[in-house]
Amino acid sequence: MAKYEWLSEIEAMVGRQYGRIYAWDKINEAMVRQWCEIMGVDNPLYTDAEYAASTEHGQLVAPPAMLQGWCLAGYGDEVLAPGSTTENPYEVLKVIESHGYPAVVAVNSNLTFDRYITMGEKLYYTTVLDSVSEEKTTALGTGFFVTLKMTYFSEQAEGQEDEKVGDMMFRVIKFKPAQRPEKPADKKEAAVRKRPKPGISDDNRFFWEGFKVNETRIQECNSCKKLQHPPAPVCMHCHSFDLGYKVASGKGELYSFVVMHYPHVAPFDSPNPIGLIELEEGVRIPAGLIGLEEGVSPKIGQKVQVEYHTFDGELTLPQFRLVSPEEL
């Protein structure tokens, strides 16, 4: 690959350590509880103080996967907690960009944990520019792989050495997009794209077949009578293999949603709203949303009602219509 004179500036930056970026808050029960709720984590070690006290830890601890989240910047990615460095750990990307590599894509990120973090600890991390690769040609374009290493510490009392609690390796590619050749005009009529069919197995067949007869079937354990979704070969509550299903009412509320605007994926409409529906029966399923007014965003907690629609003359799927207060 080509060797550019300006790369000497980049090479001189490798190994540089940037100052501390602090967490906004000490490790606390409220944020741990909210994170566990959103992520669907029900390990009592994180939220049940009485249980945690009976373990080897002797107290509540934070989920290791939250490590990066504690030190994230505020809204806009430029609002850092008080005491944080004013240095920009990503300045190397600005330098590369100034030489004609405008695009960036995250490649991979690896977290490692030295120990559990306990309530009341205050975290910060420092960043080292670990490496910048030679110029590489990829399917995205030509550019440089940039690897940064963040080391996380727990701040100790004055006079004591701060304790390392974990690391994160973060790699991106800074590149100039490849020039894609223009496709010659296709004289043939483009094939009609059909909706992809779901993967059907013996464990979930009842679920998909239910839609053909306008039923939303939720797996029910015949032993403990609890519901679970997605379907599984064994009850997640009592581990029984004696499973059946219950026909849900089809009513619920919007627990979460996303509206995909880009890229456009045939045969789906654009924008394409997808909701996570919490059914009256207490389980959540993802499905398409319908009945949205143009320019009006759905609202968390809004009531929904299932409708069944057949696509391509063979695939029946549930979609949930947003219900206005007047329709309740």
C-alpha positions as CSV (number, residue, x, y, z in Angstrom):
1,M,0.0,0.0,0.0
2,A,1.0,3.6,-0.6
3,K,3.1,5.4,2.1
4,Y,2.0,9.0,2.6
5,E,4.2,11.7,4.1
6,W,1.3,12.8,6.4
7,L,1.2,9.3,8.0
8,S,4.2,10.3,10.1
9,E,1.9,12.5,12.0
10,I,-0.4,9.6,12.6
11,E,2.4,7.3,13.6
12,A,3.6,9.8,16.2
13,M,0.2,9.7,17.9
14,V,0.2,5.9,18.4
15,G,0.7,5.1,22.1
16,R,-0.5,8.5,23.3
17,Q,-2.6,8.3,26.5
18,Y,-5.5,10.7,26.9
19,G,-6.8,12.0,30.2
20,R,-9.7,10.8,32.3
21,I,-13.3,10.8,31.4
22,Y,-15.4,10.4,34.5
23,A,-18.8,8.8,35.1
24,W,-21.6,11.3,35.7
25,D,-22.9,9.3,38.7
26,K,-21.6,6.8,41.2
27,I,-22.7,3.2,40.8
28,N,-26.2,3.2,42.1
29,E,-29.2,0.9,42.5
30,A,-31.7,3.0,40.5
31,M,-29.6,2.9,37.3
32,V,-28.8,-0.8,37.7
33,R,-32.5,-1.6,38.2
34,Q,-33.6,0.4,35.1
35,W,-30.9,-1.1,33.0
36,C,-31.9,-4.7,34.1
37,E,-35.5,-3.9,33.3
38,I,-34.8,-2.6,29.8
39,M,-32.4,-5.4,29.0
40,G,-34.6,-8.1,30.5
41,V,-32.0,-9.2,33.0
42,D,-33.6,-10.8,36.2
43,N,-30.5,-11.9,38.1
44,P,-31.3,-11.1,41.8
45,L,-27.6,-10.4,42.4
46,Y,-28.1,-7.0,40.8
47,T,-31.5,-5.9,42.3
48,D,-32.3,-8.0,45.4
49,A,-30.2,-6.7,48.3
50,E,-31.2,-9.5,50.6
51,Y,-30.2,-12.2,48.1
52,A,-27.0,-10.4,47.2
53,A,-26.0,-10.2,50.9
54,S,-26.1,-14.0,51.0
55,T,-23.6,-14.4,48.1
56,E,-19.9,-14.3,48.1
57,H,-20.1,-10.6,47.2
58,G,-22.0,-9.7,50.3
59,Q,-23.8,-6.8,48.6
60,L,-25.5,-5.7,45.4
61,V,-23.2,-5.5,42.4
62,A,-23.6,-3.9,38.9
63,P,-23.9,-6.0,35.8
64,P,-20.5,-6.2,34.1
65,A,-22.0,-5.3,30.7
66,M,-22.9,-1.9,32.1
67,L,-19.2,-0.9,32.4
68,Q,-19.1,1.3,29.2
69,G,-22.4,2.8,30.0
70,W,-21.4,4.5,33.3
71,C,-18.9,6.8,31.6
72,L,-20.9,7.7,28.5
73,A,-21.1,11.4,27.6
74,G,-24.3,13.4,28.0
75,Y,-26.7,14.0,25.1
76,G,-24.8,15.1,22.0
77,D,-21.6,13.1,22.9
78,E,-19.8,16.3,23.9
79,V,-21.2,16.9,27.4
80,L,-18.7,15.2,29.7
81,A,-18.9,14.8,33.5
82,P,-17.2,17.4,35.6
83,G,-13.4,16.8,36.0
84,S,-13.1,15.1,32.6
85,T,-10.3,15.8,30.2
86,T,-10.8,18.4,27.4
87,E,-8.6,16.3,25.1
88,N,-10.2,14.5,22.2
89,P,-9.3,10.8,22.3
90,Y,-10.6,10.5,18.7
91,E,-8.4,13.3,17.3
92,V,-6.6,10.8,15.0
93,L,-9.9,10.3,13.1
94,K,-10.0,14.0,12.4
95,V,-6.5,13.9,11.1
96,I,-7.2,11.0,8.8
97,E,-10.5,12.6,7.6
98,S,-8.6,15.8,6.6
99,H,-6.6,13.8,4.1
100,G,-9.7,12.5,2.2
101,Y,-11.2,9.7,4.3
102,P,-14.6,11.1,5.4
103,A,-16.5,7.9,6.3
104,V,-16.3,5.9,9.5
105,V,-17.8,2.6,10.6
106,A,-17.3,0.8,13.9
107,V,-15.7,-2.6,13.3
108,N,-15.7,-4.4,16.7
109,S,-15.6,-3.7,20.5
110,N,-14.4,-6.1,23.2
111,L,-15.0,-5.6,26.9
112,T,-13.1,-7.4,29.6
113,F,-13.8,-7.3,33.3
114,D,-11.4,-7.5,36.2
115,R,-14.0,-7.7,38.9
116,Y,-17.6,-6.8,39.8
117,I,-18.4,-3.2,40.6
118,T,-20.3,-2.3,43.8
119,M,-22.7,0.4,44.7
120,G,-21.1,3.8,45.5
121,E,-18.0,3.4,43.4
122,K,-17.0,6.3,41.1
123,L,-15.6,5.2,37.7
124,Y,-13.4,6.9,35.1
125,Y,-11.5,5.7,32.1
126,T,-8.4,6.7,30.2
127,T,-7.8,6.1,26.5
128,V,-4.7,5.0,24.6
129,L,-4.4,5.1,20.8
130,D,-3.3,1.5,20.4
131,S,-2.6,1.2,16.7
132,V,-3.4,2.5,13.2
133,S,-3.1,0.0,10.4
134,E,-1.6,0.4,7.0
135,E,-4.0,1.5,4.3
136,K,-6.4,-1.3,3.6
137,T,-8.8,-1.9,0.8
138,T,-12.2,-3.4,1.9
139,A,-15.6,-3.8,0.4
140,L,-16.6,-0.5,2.0
141,G,-13.6,1.4,0.5
142,T,-10.0,2.2,1.2
143,G,-8.9,3.3,4.6
144,F,-7.3,2.7,8.0
145,F,-8.3,0.5,10.9
146,V,-7.9,2.6,14.1
147,T,-7.8,0.8,17.5
148,L,-8.3,2.5,20.8
149,K,-8.0,0.9,24.2
150,M,-10.0,2.3,27.1
151,T,-9.0,1.3,30.7
152,Y,-11.6,1.7,33.4
153,F,-10.7,2.5,37.0
154,S,-12.6,2.8,40.3
155,E,-11.5,6.0,42.1
156,Q,-10.2,5.3,45.6
157,A,-9.8,7.6,48.6
158,E,-7.0,10.1,48.6
159,G,-3.6,8.4,49.2
160,Q,-4.8,5.1,47.8
161,E,-4.1,3.8,44.3
162,D,-7.1,3.8,42.0
163,E,-8.2,0.2,41.1
164,K,-8.5,-1.1,37.5
165,V,-11.8,-2.8,36.9
166,G,-11.9,-3.5,33.2
167,D,-10.8,-2.7,29.6
168,M,-12.5,-2.0,26.3
169,M,-10.9,-2.4,22.9
170,F,-12.7,-0.3,20.3
171,R,-11.9,-0.5,16.6
172,V,-13.2,1.6,13.6
173,I,-12.3,1.9,10.0
174,K,-11.8,5.5,8.7
175,F,-12.2,5.2,4.9
176,K,-13.0,6.8,1.6
177,P,-16.1,5.0,0.2
178,A,-15.5,2.8,-2.8
179,Q,-16.8,4.0,-6.2
180,R,-19.5,1.6,-7.2
181,P,-19.9,1.1,-10.9
182,E,-23.2,2.1,-12.4
183,K,-25.4,-0.8,-13.2
184,P,-26.5,-1.1,-16.8
185,A,-30.2,-0.6,-17.3
186,D,-32.0,-3.9,-16.9
187,K,-34.4,-4.3,-19.7
188,K,-36.1,-7.2,-17.9
189,E,-38.9,-6.5,-15.5
190,A,-37.5,-6.7,-12.0
191,A,-38.7,-9.7,-10.0
192,V,-41.3,-8.9,-7.3
193,R,-39.7,-9.3,-3.9
194,K,-41.7,-11.4,-1.4
195,R,-41.7,-11.1,2.3
196,P,-39.2,-13.4,3.9
197,K,-40.8,-16.4,5.6
198,P,-40.0,-17.2,9.2
199,G,-37.9,-20.1,10.3
200,I,-40.4,-22.7,11.5
201,S,-39.5,-25.6,13.8
202,D,-41.5,-28.1,15.8
203,D,-41.1,-25.8,18.8
204,N,-42.8,-22.8,17.2
205,R,-45.0,-24.3,14.5
206,F,-48.2,-23.7,16.6
207,F,-47.3,-20.0,16.8
208,W,-47.1,-19.4,13.0
209,E,-50.0,-21.6,12.2
210,G,-52.2,-19.7,14.5
211,F,-52.1,-16.6,12.3
212,K,-53.7,-18.6,9.5
213,V,-56.8,-18.9,11.6
214,N,-56.5,-15.3,13.1
215,E,-55.1,-16.4,16.4
216,T,-52.1,-15.1,18.4
217,R,-50.9,-18.2,20.2
218,I,-48.6,-17.8,23.1
219,Q,-46.7,-20.8,24.5
220,E,-48.1,-21.9,27.9
221,C,-46.7,-24.4,30.3
222,N,-49.2,-27.1,31.2
223,S,-47.4,-27.7,34.5
224,C,-47.0,-24.2,36.0
225,K,-49.5,-22.4,33.7
226,K,-47.0,-19.6,33.0
227,L,-46.5,-18.0,29.5
228,Q,-43.3,-17.5,27.6
229,H,-42.3,-16.0,24.3
230,P,-40.5,-16.7,22.0
231,P,-41.5,-20.4,22.0
232,A,-38.9,-22.9,23.4
233,P,-38.7,-26.6,23.9
234,V,-38.8,-26.3,27.7
235,C,-40.5,-24.1,30.2
236,M,-38.2,-21.3,31.3
237,H,-40.0,-21.1,34.7
238,C,-40.3,-24.7,35.9
239,H,-38.3,-26.6,33.2
240,S,-41.2,-28.8,32.2
241,F,-41.4,-30.3,28.7
242,D,-45.2,-30.4,28.9
243,L,-46.0,-27.3,26.8
244,G,-49.1,-26.1,25.0
245,Y,-50.4,-22.7,24.1
246,K,-53.0,-20.0,25.0
247,V,-54.8,-17.8,22.5
248,A,-54.1,-14.2,23.4
249,S,-56.7,-11.5,23.2
250,G,-54.6,-9.5,20.7
251,K,-54.8,-6.4,22.8
252,G,-51.9,-4.7,24.5
253,E,-49.8,-1.6,24.5
254,L,-46.7,-0.3,22.8
255,Y,-43.7,-1.2,25.0
256,S,-41.0,0.1,22.6
257,F,-40.7,0.9,18.9
258,V,-38.3,1.8,16.0
259,V,-39.1,3.5,12.7
260,M,-36.7,2.4,10.0
261,H,-36.2,5.1,7.3
262,Y,-33.1,3.8,5.6
263,P,-32.0,1.7,4.0
264,H,-35.1,0.9,1.9
265,V,-35.6,-2.9,2.0
266,A,-38.1,-4.4,-0.5
267,P,-40.9,-5.3,-0.1
268,F,-41.3,-3.4,3.1
269,D,-42.8,0.1,3.1
270,S,-40.6,3.0,4.0
271,P,-40.7,4.4,6.7
272,N,-41.2,1.0,8.3
273,P,-42.5,1.1,11.9
274,I,-41.8,-1.9,14.1
275,G,-43.1,-2.2,17.6
276,L,-42.4,-4.3,20.7
277,I,-45.9,-5.1,21.9
278,E,-46.7,-6.0,25.5
279,L,-49.8,-8.1,25.3
280,E,-52.5,-8.1,28.0
281,E,-51.3,-11.5,29.0
282,G,-47.9,-10.1,30.0
283,V,-45.5,-11.3,27.3
284,R,-44.0,-9.1,24.6
285,I,-43.8,-9.8,20.8
286,P,-42.3,-7.8,18.0
287,A,-44.6,-6.9,15.0
288,G,-45.3,-4.3,12.4
289,L,-47.3,-1.2,13.4
290,I,-50.1,0.1,11.2
291,G,-52.5,3.0,11.5
292,L,-49.8,5.7,12.0
293,E,-50.7,9.2,10.8
294,E,-48.0,10.8,8.6
295,G,-45.6,12.8,10.6
296,V,-47.0,11.6,14.0
297,S,-44.8,9.4,16.1
298,P,-46.1,6.5,18.1
299,K,-46.1,6.9,21.9
300,I,-44.8,4.4,24.4
301,G,-47.8,3.0,26.3
302,Q,-50.2,3.6,23.5
303,K,-52.9,0.9,23.2
304,V,-52.8,-1.5,20.2
305,Q,-55.1,-4.1,18.7
306,V,-53.9,-7.0,16.5
307,E,-55.0,-7.4,12.9
308,Y,-54.0,-10.3,10.6
309,H,-52.8,-9.6,7.1
310,T,-51.9,-12.0,4.3
311,F,-48.9,-11.2,2.1
312,D,-48.0,-12.7,-1.3
313,G,-51.2,-14.8,-1.0
314,E,-49.6,-17.3,1.4
315,L,-48.0,-15.7,4.5
316,T,-50.3,-14.5,7.3
317,L,-48.7,-12.2,9.9
318,P,-50.0,-10.1,12.8
319,Q,-49.8,-6.4,12.7
320,F,-50.8,-4.1,15.4
321,R,-53.0,-1.0,14.9
322,L,-52.5,1.9,17.2
323,V,-55.8,2.6,18.9
324,S,-56.8,6.2,19.6
325,P,-58.3,7.2,22.9
326,E,-61.7,7.7,21.1
327,E,-61.7,4.0,20.1
328,L,-61.1,2.7,23.7
